[in-house]
Amino acid sequence: MKKIDKERLLLAIAAPVLAIVVSFVVTALVLVATGKQPFDAFNIMFQYGIKSDSQVYILDKATTYYIAGLAVAIGFRMNLFNIGVDGQYRMGAFFAAAVGGAVTLPSFLQIPLIILVAMLVGGMWAGIAGVLKTTRGVSEVIATIMLNAIATSVIGYLLQPGRLGHLDAAQTQVSTEPLPASGHLFNFNMGELNGDVYGFIVIAVLLGVAYWFVLNRTRFGFDLRAVGQSESAAEASGVSVKRMVITSMLISGAMAGLIGMPTLLNDAHQFGTEFPAGVGFVGISVALLGRNNPVGVALAALLWAFLERTSTQLEFENYDKEIVGVMQGVIVLSVVIAYEVVRRYGIKRQQQKVGEELAAQAKNKQEVTA
C-alpha cells in the first residue's frame, strides 16, 4: 500500500475514533461530577453487552439502524440532508403492512410484494421533497421535516378501526391486519445465544454491497458524488443536477422504506401504535459516525445498538440510563468537530506534500542546469 493510501486510511479512521474517545471521556467526567464511578459503569455496559441474548438483540437492532444509516448516507453523499427518513420509513412500513395483511399469496410472492410496497411508498414520500427542491427551491431539510409531521398525521388518521386498522382481541391496541404466515421471513436460530437473528440481515448486507458498488463503480455514483462536491462543476460537465436531486431522494426514500422490514417481516408482523419510531433520526447519527461508508455505517450501527442495549442494565445498577443518551449526543457532536479537524489536517498535509514536491522539482532542475 502506498504511503498516501495509508495516510488516507488513517485520516478516515481518525475522526470516528476520536469522537468515540471524546464521548467516553466526557461521559466519565459527567459520572464523576454526579458522584458515580465511571469505570464501574463502563464495565457493567461491557459485561452486559457481551451476553448471548444481548448479542442477538444488538444484531437485530443494528440491522435496522444499518439500513437507516444507508438511507441517510445516500443523501449525504450528494450533500442532501434527508431529515425525513423517519417519516419515509413509517409510511413505507405502514402501507406495506396494510397491503401485506389484506392479501394472501405464496411466500415467494408475498414477501417481495411487501418489500416493493415499502420501497415505493418511501421513495414517493421522499420524492415530494425532491420535486419541491428542484421546482420551487424549497430546502430539503424544511420539506422533509414537515413531511415527517404529515406522515404522523396520515398514519394516525388511517390507523383507526373501520379504516386500515383494527382492535386486537383485548380491545386495547390498534394495528393493521396481521400478515399471513406466507409474509413471515425466516430467522436464524442461534442456539446457545438464546434468540433468533432476523433473516433480513442478509438483505441488509446485500444493500450495503449494492450501495458500495453503485456509488463507486457506476456512472450514476460518480455523477452523484460529483454533484455533492460541486453542483456548478457537475452541471458544466453535462450532469443534470435537478434530475440527480430527484433521483437521489427517490433512492434514499426507497431505502428508508426498508428500515421497518426487519421488524415487520421478522418480529411484529403488523404495524401498530407500538411500532418503533425515531429510527430515522438514529440513522443520521449512524451515517455521520460511519462516514457514509458501508463498513463504517455497519460498525456505527453495532455501536449504537450496543449502547441502547446496555442502557437498560445501567438502570438496574442504580445508574441513570440517560447517561447513555449523553454519550450518544456527545458522539454526534464530537464526530462533526472531529471530521472538521481531520479535514483541515488532511488539507494541510496535502499542501505540505505539494510544497515538498515543487521544492524537489526545483532542486532537480537546478542540478541539471548546473
ABEGO torsion letter per residue (X at the ends): XBAAAAAAAAAAAAAAAAAAAAAAAAAAAAAAAAGBBAAAAAAAAAAAAABAAAAAAAAAAAAAAAAAAAAAAAAAAAGBBBAAAAAAAAAAAAAAAAAAAABBBBAAAAAAAAAAAAAAAAAAAAAAAAAAAAAAGBBAAAAAAAAAAAAAAAAAAABBBGBABBBBAAGABBBBBBBBAAABBBBBBAEAAGEBBBAAAAAAAAAAAAAAAAAAABAAAAAAAAAAABAAAAAAAGBBAAAAAAAAAAAAAAAAAAAAAAAAAABAGBBBAABBBGAAAAAAAAAAAAGGBAAAAAAAAAAAAAAAAAAAAAAAAGBBAAAAAAAAAAAAAAAAAAAAAAAAAAAAAAAAAAAAAAAAAAAAAAAAAX
